[in-house]
Amino acid sequence: MNFAEFAASRKSVRGFTKQAVTKETVDAIINAAKWAPSSYNTQTWKIHAVSGDVLDKIREGNTQRTLAGTPYVRDFPYKEDYDGVHKQRQRDVAMQLFDVMGIAREDKEKRMDWMMRGFRQFDAPVSLVLTYDKALEPAGITQFGLGSLAYGIVLAAWDLGLGCVINGQGIMQSDVVHKHAQIPDSEAIMICIALGYPDENFAANEVRSVRADNEEFVTYHGFQS
């Protein structure tokens, strides 16, 4: 298929099989993704690939802190609440997911369980934690580069038959991730990507989020037609 078809075929995967992902496979994904563009080719990104006991400890720490009501801790300022059309799109995809998973609006137990899956990094066998050096702050252009890298990762994984979901909840207790992944304090954690082989029997994996029509966000200037 051409690139437009391939890009449109990708979807977020939130349920994974128990099949292990080898270091060689992770390395192949990163080798493809690292060709993402960065400002002046500075490549101001780092990746901590986490699996096994280390990832289990992160899951446990995230779960314990979240259930205890510990305030979220991120390594950079972040707007937690969206407004307007952005909020509506967030709600729309949540409704899609809850519908296929059979989670009723009033079912607090199932809604909590779904939320905790995010803090467990969706029980994926691998988590790729993307960071940058704090010395680069204010880091807007660096964060832009990490976004390019993240998109490269999810496409490269999809090409190899693996699924991903870019996951903010998994690093919302950043102290836990720093500790167990041995990420130095000089690095800021930006995001993590849950990675593994898709579970075809997991209902939420059927969900494909909707994209806005170009007319909603593109303005053309100087074109003749």
PyMOL commands that set and color helices and strands:
alter all, ss='L'
color gray80, all
select helices_A, chain A and resi 3-9+23-33+39-41+52-67+84-101+108-119+121-123+134-136+140-159+169-171+174-181+203-206+214-216
alter helices_A, ss='H'
color red, helices_A
select strands_A, chain A and resi 46-51+126-133+163-167+187-196
alter strands_A, ss='S'
color yellow, strands_A
deselect
rebuild
show_as cartoon
